[in-house]
Amino acid sequence: MKRILNLTLILLTVNTMPTIAAQQAASVMADKEVVFFSLNAIAVLLSIWIASSFLLKLVKLFLNDRLRRTLIERNAPLEIVTEILPKENNLVEQALSWCCVLFAGSVGLTLCYFTQPLGFHSAIILSISLAFGLLVYYFIRKK
């Protein structure tokens, strides 16, 4: 029984060794299909996240406005209304931050389009452009 097991293992090893040796050095970045699929998957997930985040913010604004109107109609004290609902200044700051980040992202994607083919430099371009967008938001907010 031991001999059969050893012989089977040897035969399997002998049969698989030439196929392993015939393969090229495996590098994930050398395979363009993997890189292309990964970038597409990341782009789709990022698009879904941005769209869902936008829709959630829109629903939140609508519901807050509806709550404010019903509280005012029922003659609730003004202190309660101001405590429950978010400040308008916070919404303006969020809109400004999203505007800066999305504009910087669009500039980064435009630069990536003009520096084909896509690779690590594209990720670096996007990272730097988003960092500049957040830096612009910081300086605008600091004033």
C-alpha positions in Angstrom: 0.0 0.0 0.0 2.8 2.3 0.9 4.5 1.6 -2.4 1.4 2.4 -4.4 1.0 5.7 -2.6 4.7 6.6 -3.1 4.5 5.6 -6.8 1.3 7.7 -7.2 3.0 10.8 -5.6 6.1 10.4 -7.8 4.0 10.1 -10.9 2.0 13.2 -10.0 5.1 15.1 -9.3 6.8 14.1 -12.5 3.7 15.0 -14.5 3.2 18.4 -13.0 6.8 19.5 -12.9 7.2 20.2 -16.6 4.0 22.3 -16.6 5.2 24.3 -13.6 8.6 24.8 -15.2 7.1 25.9 -18.5 5.2 28.7 -16.9 6.7 32.1 -16.9 7.6 33.9 -13.7 4.2 34.8 -12.2 3.7 38.5 -11.6 0.3 39.9 -11.0 1.3 43.2 -12.6 2.7 41.5 -15.7 -0.7 40.1 -16.5 -2.5 43.0 -18.2 -5.9 41.4 -17.9 -5.7 41.2 -14.1 -4.7 44.8 -13.9 -7.5 45.9 -16.3 -10.1 43.9 -14.5 -9.0 45.2 -11.1 -9.1 48.8 -12.3 -12.5 48.3 -13.8 -13.8 46.7 -10.6 -12.4 49.5 -8.5 -14.0 52.1 -10.8 -17.4 50.4 -10.7 -17.3 50.1 -6.9 -16.2 53.7 -6.5 -19.0 54.9 -8.8 -21.6 52.9 -6.9 -20.3 54.3 -3.6 -20.4 57.9 -4.8 -23.9 57.5 -6.3 -25.3 55.8 -3.2 -23.7 58.4 -1.0 -25.2 61.2 -3.0 -28.6 59.6 -2.9 -28.4 59.1 0.9 -27.4 62.7 1.4 -30.3 63.8 -0.8 -32.8 61.6 1.1 -31.4 62.9 4.4 -31.8 66.5 3.3 -35.4 65.9 2.2 -36.4 64.1 5.4 -34.7 66.8 7.6 -36.7 69.5 5.7 -39.9 67.5 6.1 -39.2 67.1 9.9 -38.5 70.8 10.2 -41.8 71.7 8.5 -43.9 69.3 10.7 -42.3 70.6 13.9 -43.0 74.2 12.8 -46.6 73.3 11.9 -47.1 71.8 15.4 -45.7 74.8 17.1 -42.8 73.1 18.7 -40.4 75.4 20.6 -37.6 76.8 18.5 -34.9 75.4 20.8 -36.1 71.9 20.1 -36.1 72.4 16.4 -32.6 73.8 16.3 -31.2 71.0 18.6 -32.8 68.2 16.6 -31.9 69.3 13.1 -28.3 69.7 11.8 -26.8 73.1 11.3 -26.9 74.6 7.8 -23.3 75.6 8.1 -22.3 71.9 8.3 -24.2 71.1 5.1 -22.4 73.9 3.3 -19.0 72.6 4.5 -19.8 69.1 3.4 -20.9 70.4 -0.1 -17.7 72.4 -0.4 -15.6 69.4 0.6 -17.4 67.1 -1.9 -17.0 69.8 -4.6 -13.3 70.1 -4.0 -12.7 66.3 -3.9 -14.8 65.5 -6.9 -13.3 68.3 -9.0 -9.8 67.1 -8.1 -10.8 63.6 -8.9 -12.1 64.6 -12.3 -8.9 66.5 -13.0 -6.9 63.4 -11.9 -9.0 61.1 -14.2 -8.5 63.5 -17.1 -4.7 63.4 -16.5 -4.8 59.6 -16.3 -6.7 59.5 -19.7 -3.9 61.5 -21.3 -1.1 59.4 -19.8 -2.1 56.0 -21.3 -1.6 53.0 -20.6 -3.0 52.8 -17.1 -0.6 51.6 -14.4 0.8 52.6 -11.1 1.4 56.1 -12.3 -2.4 56.5 -12.8 -3.0 55.6 -9.1 -0.3 58.0 -8.1 -1.8 60.8 -10.3 -5.2 60.2 -8.7 -3.8 60.1 -5.2 -1.9 63.4 -5.7 -4.9 65.1 -7.4 -7.2 64.1 -4.5 -4.6 65.3 -2.0 -4.5 68.6 -3.7 -8.3 68.8 -3.7 -8.3 68.2 0.1 -5.6 70.8 0.5 -7.6 73.3 -1.4 -10.6 72.6 0.8 -8.4 73.0 3.9 -7.2 76.4 2.7 -10.7 77.6 1.7 -12.0 76.5 5.1 -9.1 78.1 7.0 -10.1 81.6 5.7 
